[in-house]
Amino acid sequence: MHSWALSITVTCCAMSCAGCAHGYRIQEGVRYAAPGTRPLHLTLFLPEVDDAAARRPCVVLIHGGAWVSGTRHQLRWYGRRLAEEGYVAAAISYRKLPRHRFPACVHDAKSAVRWLRLHADDYRIDPDRIAALGNSAGGHLAAMLAATAEMPEFEGTENPGPPSDISAAVSLYGALDLAEYKQPKTWIRVGGVAKGLVRRFVTTDAKAQRDPYAAASPITYFDANTRPILLIQGEKDNLVSVDVARRAHDMLVEAGVKTNLIIVPDRGHAFDFFYPKIRRELFPEILHFLHETLGAPPRAARCRGTGTSDPALRGGGVPVPDPQAPPHD
């Protein structure tokens, strides 16, 4: 652990000495909530723009990992690229299994949105232009944010005051209909594992008005009030069925919600990590969707000096792990 952190620090110095901060800065380990005294952190990717007073749209980045694993650092590539384009990006941690079941993670994602609005002046964020992007379990949560605006049962209690609604969501192979995992079909290669994880994730309160699988599924809440959603799905995904993505897209279209479905041919789950070239090719589509739903951000500055003089803003374009963060934060 210590040797990995040291190598990151050296890399940061090397990049700074090269004289190019890639037009953005990173603020690491920002505490945004403490539900049940458990601190949760986020990483901010802050663009340097030509107009320093301009308000920037913001994208909340929500990592995957079957609601049981993963860290916010998984989406640093998206954070860097978005910041280079003038967006503020906030990669968040959230509570996970086995201790924390649904809807704790939804509460955390919504509290992160509220925190960003509470601190909009500090980071020059436009509070009316906030979107979410997530992959896998994070894609599920991004879709939940888009579909559950102003639903008290999903709000939680952290960072009260501002609303938690978003303007748009990008769901990369997100699990949109958890009922599919009650009796996994042959398309789920690791059916037993997926079935067990989802069963532990959903709420099993006997007093619940909805079936627990439906209650935890974004697709349950799709209606005319759902925010625009871009769905990106691998055709050969053995964990999240492409048929579910098609059905979700049809439901959004029928409800009159702005949406698009991109199916990546011959690729499975987490294709953007296994095939970085596909990720680079898809990113302009993501940007186009964000521009349409949030509006274009201020023009980002490029290679402005050697980084930042503020000791709280570290990295010069390279994410630095938070030494105080919990192991799975």
C-alpha positions as MATLAB code, in Angstrom:
seq = 'MHSWALSITVTCCAMSCAGCAHGYRIQEGVRYAAPGTRPLHLTLFLPEVDDAAARRPCVVLIHGGAWVSGTRHQLRWYGRRLAEEGYVAAAISYRKLPRHRFPACVHDAKSAVRWLRLHADDYRIDPDRIAALGNSAGGHLAAMLAATAEMPEFEGTENPGPPSDISAAVSLYGALDLAEYKQPKTWIRVGGVAKGLVRRFVTTDAKAQRDPYAAASPITYFDANTRPILLIQGEKDNLVSVDVARRAHDMLVEAGVKTNLIIVPDRGHAFDFFYPKIRRELFPEILHFLHETLGAPPRAARCRGTGTSDPALRGGGVPVPDPQAPPHD';
ca = [
       0.000    0.000    0.000;
       2.720    2.452    0.939;
       4.846    1.684   -2.118;
       1.826    2.249   -4.399;
       1.118    5.660   -2.831;
       4.806    6.598   -3.179;
       4.844    5.746   -6.874;
       1.767    7.908   -7.448;
       3.453   10.837   -5.703;
       6.547   10.500   -7.840;
       4.437   10.381  -10.980;
       2.710   13.602   -9.913;
       6.067   15.309   -9.489;
       7.203   14.105  -12.886;
       4.101   15.483  -14.526;
       4.429   18.806  -12.741;
       8.052   19.110  -13.755;
       6.997   18.567  -17.343;
       5.023   21.818  -17.000;
       1.552   20.556  -17.959;
      -1.325   20.186  -15.524;
      -3.702   19.082  -18.290;
      -6.055   21.962  -17.569;
      -7.503   20.595  -14.334;
      -6.745   19.968  -10.690;
      -7.730   17.221   -8.266;
      -8.982   17.669   -4.722;
      -8.825   14.315   -2.993;
     -10.457   12.885    0.110;
     -13.216   15.477    0.585;
     -15.646   14.334    3.253;
     -19.206   14.851    2.050;
     -21.274   12.872    4.573;
     -21.071   10.691    7.680;
     -24.180    8.516    7.897;
     -24.096    6.557   11.111;
     -20.679    8.148   11.860;
     -19.165    6.398    8.811;
     -17.318    9.119    6.865;
     -17.821    9.136    3.110;
     -15.456   10.909    0.750;
     -15.407   12.192   -2.794;
     -12.720   13.186   -5.259;
     -13.160   16.430   -7.194;
     -11.762   16.957  -10.678;
     -11.741   20.731  -11.131;
     -11.223   22.213  -14.595;
      -9.206   25.345  -15.157;
     -11.355   27.429  -17.477;
     -10.607   30.639  -19.337;
     -13.423   32.412  -17.478;
     -12.678   31.722  -13.816;
     -16.011   33.192  -12.709;
     -18.105   30.995  -15.006;
     -20.306   28.314  -13.467;
     -19.485   24.796  -14.625;
     -21.810   21.810  -15.032;
     -20.997   18.898  -12.750;
     -21.074   15.118  -13.224;
     -21.300   12.778  -10.226;
     -19.282    9.616  -10.905;
     -20.538    6.420   -9.238;
     -18.340    3.330   -9.397;
     -19.436   -0.265   -9.852;
     -18.660   -3.452   -7.951;
     -21.988   -5.236   -7.351;
     -22.746   -2.910   -4.385;
     -20.141   -4.854   -2.401;
     -16.714   -3.745   -3.647;
     -14.891   -1.100   -5.664;
     -13.660    2.419   -4.923;
     -14.283    5.879   -6.316;
     -10.833    5.797   -7.930;
     -12.105    3.323  -10.544;
     -13.655    6.153  -12.564;
     -10.673    8.495  -12.541;
     -10.326    8.231  -16.345;
     -13.818    9.679  -16.736;
     -13.078   12.334  -14.124;
      -9.940   13.465  -15.921;
     -11.557   13.528  -19.339;
     -14.625   15.396  -18.131;
     -12.477   17.988  -16.364;
     -10.425   18.447  -19.517;
     -13.685   19.309  -21.268;
     -14.672   21.888  -18.649;
     -16.932   19.807  -16.383;
     -16.496   19.501  -12.645;
     -16.508   15.786  -11.856;
     -17.100   14.325   -8.409;
     -16.264   10.633   -7.906;
     -18.058    9.438   -4.784;
     -17.767    6.637   -2.257;
     -20.917    5.061   -0.858;
     -21.960    2.440    1.682;
     -21.904   -1.171    0.496;
     -22.718   -4.733    1.343;
     -22.543   -6.720    3.530;
     -23.334   -4.140    6.228;
     -25.398   -1.738    4.162;
     -28.269   -2.804    1.947;
     -30.584   -0.896   -0.361;
     -31.451    2.000   -0.177;
     -28.374    3.172    1.806;
     -26.313    3.637   -1.346;
     -29.105    5.682   -2.966;
     -29.254    7.878    0.139;
     -25.494    8.416   -0.167;
     -25.603    9.332   -3.859;
     -28.392   11.827   -3.229;
     -26.573   13.324   -0.257;
     -23.528   13.816   -2.518;
     -25.683   15.767   -4.976;
     -26.963   17.943   -2.130;
     -23.398   18.482   -0.866;
     -22.371   19.702   -4.315;
     -25.227   22.199   -4.299;
     -24.325   23.367   -0.799;
     -20.742   23.968   -2.003;
     -21.575   25.209   -5.495;
     -20.100   28.650   -4.793;
     -16.840   27.137   -3.536;
     -16.231   25.168   -6.733;
     -18.068   27.368   -9.273;
     -20.630   24.634   -9.949;
     -23.906   25.447  -11.651;
     -26.427   23.867   -9.226;
     -28.995   23.588  -12.005;
     -26.690   21.492  -14.200;
     -25.754   18.315  -12.347;
     -25.726   14.859  -13.971;
     -24.657   11.383  -12.861;
     -22.544    8.766  -14.631;
     -22.065    5.269  -13.300;
     -20.979    1.828  -14.411;
     -22.559   -1.508  -13.400;
     -23.820   -1.026   -9.808;
     -22.971    2.647  -10.275;
     -25.055    2.655  -13.440;
     -27.941    1.311  -11.377;
     -27.490    4.181   -8.911;
     -27.190    6.814  -11.651;
     -30.490    5.585  -13.095;
     -32.058    5.618   -9.628;
     -31.081    9.276   -9.265;
     -32.684   10.041  -12.615;
     -35.922    8.215  -11.792;
     -36.610    9.032   -8.130;
     -36.584   12.811   -7.832;
     -38.531   14.110   -4.836;
     -39.294   10.637   -3.450;
     -38.786   10.964    0.329;
     -37.987    7.284    0.902;
     -34.792    7.649   -1.138;
     -33.510   10.953    0.254;
     -31.765   10.019    3.486;
     -30.904   12.612    6.126;
     -27.403   13.857    5.251;
     -26.851   17.394    3.925;
     -30.454   18.562    4.287;
     -31.736   21.608    2.463;
     -31.092   21.633   -1.285;
     -32.796   19.181   -3.657;
     -31.113   15.971   -4.804;
     -32.551   15.882   -8.316;
     -30.261   15.688  -11.332;
     -30.650   16.822  -14.924;
     -29.449   13.662  -16.698;
     -27.803   10.279  -16.193;
     -25.420    8.019  -18.085;
     -25.800    4.348  -17.175;
     -23.011    2.091  -18.394;
     -24.282   -1.510  -18.259;
     -26.291   -0.686  -15.146;
     -28.567   -3.269  -13.544;
     -31.954   -1.674  -14.249;
     -34.348   -4.521  -13.406;
     -33.281   -6.567  -10.400;
     -36.230   -8.933  -10.808;
     -34.126  -10.566  -13.524;
     -31.934  -11.995  -10.748;
     -34.666  -13.782   -8.828;
     -34.324  -16.792  -11.089;
     -31.322  -15.996  -13.299;
     -31.630  -17.036  -16.918;
     -28.921  -18.688  -18.960;
     -27.570  -15.310  -20.073;
     -26.140  -14.757  -16.579;
     -22.912  -16.708  -16.629;
     -22.387  -16.491  -12.875;
     -26.063  -16.818  -12.065;
     -25.679  -18.175   -8.545;
     -23.296  -15.409   -7.495;
     -25.448  -12.678   -9.046;
     -28.612  -14.100   -7.509;
     -27.056  -14.223   -4.051;
     -25.635  -10.687   -4.219;
     -28.898   -9.151   -5.386;
     -30.875  -11.078   -2.768;
     -28.636   -9.643   -0.046;
     -28.812   -6.172   -1.573;
     -32.580   -5.709   -1.772;
     -34.694   -4.869    1.240;
     -36.611   -7.806    2.716;
     -38.968   -5.831    4.941;
     -42.178   -7.828    5.148;
     -44.134   -4.580    5.519;
     -42.829   -3.162    2.241;
     -45.583   -2.245   -0.194;
     -43.563   -3.300   -3.242;
     -41.774   -6.490   -4.085;
     -38.226   -5.858   -2.788;
     -36.662   -6.559   -6.181;
     -39.010   -4.099   -7.880;
     -38.485   -1.509   -5.136;
     -34.730   -1.537   -5.785;
     -35.037   -1.396   -9.597;
     -34.752    1.896  -11.494;
     -37.087    0.559  -14.168;
     -39.931    0.521  -11.600;
     -39.870    4.316  -11.393;
     -39.528    5.193  -15.079;
     -42.239    7.667  -16.026;
     -42.634   11.102  -17.604;
     -40.781   12.702  -14.665;
     -37.637   10.629  -15.198;
     -34.613   12.674  -16.227;
     -32.908   11.973  -19.570;
     -30.849    8.767  -19.535;
     -28.143    7.546  -21.902;
     -27.920    3.740  -21.765;
     -24.693    2.060  -22.905;
     -24.688   -1.717  -22.963;
     -22.481   -4.544  -24.206;
     -24.253   -6.897  -26.594;
     -22.695  -10.016  -25.027;
     -22.995   -8.960  -21.372;
     -23.456  -12.051  -19.189;
     -24.203  -10.085  -16.016;
     -26.643   -7.437  -17.259;
     -28.855   -8.490  -20.129;
     -28.927   -6.369  -23.261;
     -32.633   -7.270  -23.473;
     -33.242   -5.385  -20.216;
     -31.468   -2.330  -21.642;
     -33.660   -2.506  -24.744;
     -36.795   -2.809  -22.623;
     -35.728    0.105  -20.425;
     -35.076    2.219  -23.498;
     -38.521    1.393  -24.901;
     -40.159    2.322  -21.598;
     -38.388    5.690  -21.509;
     -39.341    6.437  -25.108;
     -42.965    5.546  -24.380;
     -42.930    7.863  -21.343;
     -41.607   10.715  -23.478;
     -38.220   10.840  -21.748;
     -35.163   11.890  -23.725;
     -33.020    8.786  -24.060;
     -30.603    6.920  -26.261;
     -29.349    3.340  -26.258;
     -25.872    2.464  -27.482;
     -25.200   -1.257  -27.857;
     -21.537   -2.170  -28.178;
     -21.295   -5.182  -30.515;
     -19.663   -8.406  -29.319;
     -18.608   -6.999  -25.951;
     -19.503   -8.047  -22.432;
     -19.628   -6.488  -18.986;
     -17.114   -3.760  -18.114;
     -16.001   -3.475  -21.737;
     -14.786    0.093  -21.143;
     -12.155   -1.217  -18.714;
     -11.111   -4.255  -20.755;
     -11.044   -2.341  -24.050;
      -9.828    1.237  -23.462;
     -10.072    1.989  -27.176;
     -13.843    1.444  -27.038;
     -14.025    3.776  -24.039;
     -12.204    6.481  -25.976;
     -14.492    5.981  -28.973;
     -17.631    6.168  -26.820;
     -16.612    9.230  -24.854;
     -17.644   11.726  -27.577;
     -21.135   10.167  -27.486;
     -21.256   10.720  -23.733;
     -20.093   14.309  -24.184;
     -22.713   14.924  -26.861;
     -25.444   13.676  -24.533;
     -24.174   15.831  -21.658;
     -23.973   18.881  -23.910;
     -27.559   18.309  -25.002;
     -28.907   17.854  -21.471;
     -26.657   20.150  -19.417;
     -25.415   22.607  -21.984;
     -21.792   23.091  -22.980;
     -19.363   23.988  -20.171;
     -17.007   26.973  -20.255;
     -13.972   26.395  -22.430;
     -11.303   24.496  -20.503;
      -7.800   25.887  -20.328;
      -4.990   23.625  -21.529;
      -1.610   23.063  -19.882;
      -1.747   26.122  -17.649;
       1.457   26.083  -15.617;
       2.683   23.343  -13.305;
      -0.357   22.625  -11.206;
      -1.685   24.347   -8.112;
      -0.199   26.269   -5.210;
      -3.095   25.228   -2.965;
      -1.881   22.276   -0.841;
      -5.457   20.981   -0.666;
      -5.528   20.552   -4.447;
      -3.112   17.770   -5.261;
      -2.175   15.649   -8.188;
      -1.627   17.835  -11.267;
      -3.885   15.507  -13.233;
      -3.118   12.251  -11.419;
      -5.508   10.967   -8.733;
      -3.830   10.620   -5.343;
      -5.272    8.040   -2.912;
      -6.661    9.371    0.332;
      -4.465    7.989    3.158;
      -7.307    8.499    5.648;
      -9.960    6.750    3.585;
     -11.297    3.364    4.770;
      -9.987    0.355    2.829;
     -13.151    0.111    0.681;
     -14.072    3.786    0.636;
];
